[in-house]
Amino acid sequence: MANYANACNREAIGELKEAGAKWVQLDEPTLVLDLEASKLEAFKKAYSFLGADLGGVKLLLETYFADIPAAAYK
């Protein structure tokens, strides 16, 4: 499922780039939860894949409701 979501996001980001977008914001409220290490690792891998080779489009990963504990994502 994550691979399919990443493929859809990459396609959408490509279309936004063609329309002239320089930045794309993705909202991910799940990241503020107290997630297991395996789920955090899955997010890291997914967003690393998603962020690779976007041809200059910058990603802004946003959450809401709370802050992301920075130490968890280093």
C-alpha positions in Angstrom: 0.0 0.0 0.0 2.8 2.4 0.8 4.5 1.8 -2.5 1.2 2.6 -4.3 0.7 5.8 -2.3 4.3 6.9 -3.0 3.8 6.2 -6.7 0.6 8.3 -6.7 2.3 11.1 -4.8 5.2 11.1 -7.2 2.8 11.3 -10.1 0.9 14.2 -8.5 4.1 16.0 -7.7 5.2 15.6 -11.3 2.0 17.2 -12.5 2.3 20.0 -10.0 5.9 20.6 -11.2 4.7 20.8 -14.8 2.2 23.4 -13.7 5.0 25.4 -12.2 5.0 24.4 -8.6 8.3 25.0 -6.7 7.1 23.6 -3.4 4.6 20.9 -2.5 3.2 20.5 1.0 2.2 17.0 2.3 0.1 16.8 5.5 0.9 13.8 7.7 -0.9 14.0 11.0 0.1 10.4 11.9 3.6 11.5 12.6 2.6 13.2 15.9 1.5 9.8 17.3 3.7 7.7 19.6 4.7 5.3 16.8 6.7 2.1 17.1 10.2 2.2 15.7 9.3 0.0 12.7 6.5 2.5 11.7 8.9 5.4 12.1 11.4 3.6 9.9 8.7 3.0 7.3 7.9 6.7 7.2 11.6 7.6 6.8 12.0 5.1 3.9 8.8 6.2 2.2 9.6 9.9 2.4 13.2 9.4 1.4 12.0 7.5 -1.7 9.3 10.2 -2.4 11.8 13.0 -2.0 14.4 11.6 -4.3 14.7 13.0 -7.8 11.8 15.4 -7.9 13.6 17.6 -10.3 13.9 20.7 -8.1 10.5 20.6 -6.4 10.9 21.0 -2.7 8.7 19.0 -0.2 7.3 20.5 2.9 6.1 17.8 5.3 3.5 19.2 7.7 1.7 17.8 10.7 -0.9 19.3 12.9 -2.2 18.8 16.4 1.3 18.6 17.9 5.0 18.9 17.2 7.1 16.1 15.8 9.8 15.0 18.2 12.9 15.9 16.2 15.0 13.3 17.9 12.8 10.5 16.5 13.6 11.5 12.9 17.3 11.9 12.9 
